Amino acid sequence: MRSSKPRSRAKNNRNRPSGGNVVNRVFDSSGPEGKVRGTPQQIIDKYNQLARDAQLSNDRVAAENFQQHAEHYLRMLSEAQREIDARREEQERQNRERQAERDRERAERQEREATRQSDPAEAPQPDVMDLTHRASEPDSGLVETPENKETPAAETPEEAPRKEKPTRKPRARKPKPAPEAKEDASADTGDAPEAAE
């Protein structure tokens, strides 16, 4: 025969909240009339209904028993709700602190930009060079390109003077080798081949 101790221990721990979301968790409640299953709010409603029915039938003991079961789940629900509210308030407080920090950083950044814009020495300077007096300065640091030297900016390509193309020297050609048939013929006759000039 098995001992009922381990089972009763497990049964007592079953209805205790073990963290998590108690509000939406499903419980099995063993009441005087049998098991009641549901979320804490559903169990509370069911036990309150059973307590009213017991009062109507003039069974004060059963009504009190059902009310005590309902109060147990009501305490569990209110405690879980308190924890949820405390967590929510903590998150809201952290969010307010983060938002205040962001606002402070944004105000400091805007203030720095405003002081930078009001002080012309700190304002970003444009990268523009004045090229109007370039010809008067002998060494301006700019490199002159051949296009600028040959054609003034006002001239169009049609108006520009045409350059003469340099003439090329003709390439020297190698002399053609003598045809092989002549060499063969001269070898047969025993004549020495003439030196090519």
Contacts in CASP RR format, 6 or more apart in sequence:
PFRMAT RR
TARGET T0000
AUTHOR 0000-0000-0000
METHOD contacts of the structure
MODEL  1
MRSSKPRSRAKNNRNRPSGGNVVNRVFDSSGPEGKVRGTPQQIIDKYNQL
ARDAQLSNDRVAAENFQQHAEHYLRMLSEAQREIDARREEQERQNRERQA
ERDRERAERQEREATRQSDPAEAPQPDVMDLTHRASEPDSGLVETPENKE
TPAAETPEEAPRKEKPTRKPRARKPKPAPEAKEDASADTGDAPEAAE
11 30 0 8 1.000
14 28 0 8 1.000
15 27 0 8 1.000
15 28 0 8 1.000
15 29 0 8 1.000
17 25 0 8 1.000
17 76 0 8 1.000
17 80 0 8 1.000
21 80 0 8 1.000
22 40 0 8 1.000
22 76 0 8 1.000
22 77 0 8 1.000
22 79 0 8 1.000
22 80 0 8 1.000
23 39 0 8 1.000
23 40 0 8 1.000
23 41 0 8 1.000
23 77 0 8 1.000
23 80 0 8 1.000
23 81 0 8 1.000
23 84 0 8 1.000
24 39 0 8 1.000
25 39 0 8 1.000
25 40 0 8 1.000
26 37 0 8 1.000
26 38 0 8 1.000
26 39 0 8 1.000
27 37 0 8 1.000
27 38 0 8 1.000
27 39 0 8 1.000
27 40 0 8 1.000
27 43 0 8 1.000
27 73 0 8 1.000
28 35 0 8 1.000
28 36 0 8 1.000
28 37 0 8 1.000
28 38 0 8 1.000
29 35 0 8 1.000
29 36 0 8 1.000
29 37 0 8 1.000
29 38 0 8 1.000
29 43 0 8 1.000
29 47 0 8 1.000
29 69 0 8 1.000
29 73 0 8 1.000
31 65 0 8 1.000
31 69 0 8 1.000
32 62 0 8 1.000
32 65 0 8 1.000
32 66 0 8 1.000
32 69 0 8 1.000
33 50 0 8 1.000
36 43 0 8 1.000
36 46 0 8 1.000
36 47 0 8 1.000
37 43 0 8 1.000
40 73 0 8 1.000
40 74 0 8 1.000
40 76 0 8 1.000
40 77 0 8 1.000
40 80 0 8 1.000
41 77 0 8 1.000
43 69 0 8 1.000
43 70 0 8 1.000
43 73 0 8 1.000
44 70 0 8 1.000
44 73 0 8 1.000
44 74 0 8 1.000
44 77 0 8 1.000
47 66 0 8 1.000
47 67 0 8 1.000
47 69 0 8 1.000
47 70 0 8 1.000
47 73 0 8 1.000
48 66 0 8 1.000
48 67 0 8 1.000
48 70 0 8 1.000
50 62 0 8 1.000
50 66 0 8 1.000
51 62 0 8 1.000
51 63 0 8 1.000
51 64 0 8 1.000
51 66 0 8 1.000
51 67 0 8 1.000
51 70 0 8 1.000
52 63 0 8 1.000
54 60 0 8 1.000
54 62 0 8 1.000
54 63 0 8 1.000
54 66 0 8 1.000
55 63 0 8 1.000
115 122 0 8 1.000
116 122 0 8 1.000
116 123 0 8 1.000
117 123 0 8 1.000
134 140 0 8 1.000
134 142 0 8 1.000
150 160 0 8 1.000
151 157 0 8 1.000
151 160 0 8 1.000
175 196 0 8 1.000
175 197 0 8 1.000
177 196 0 8 1.000
178 193 0 8 1.000
178 196 0 8 1.000
183 193 0 8 1.000
186 192 0 8 1.000
186 193 0 8 1.000
187 193 0 8 1.000
END
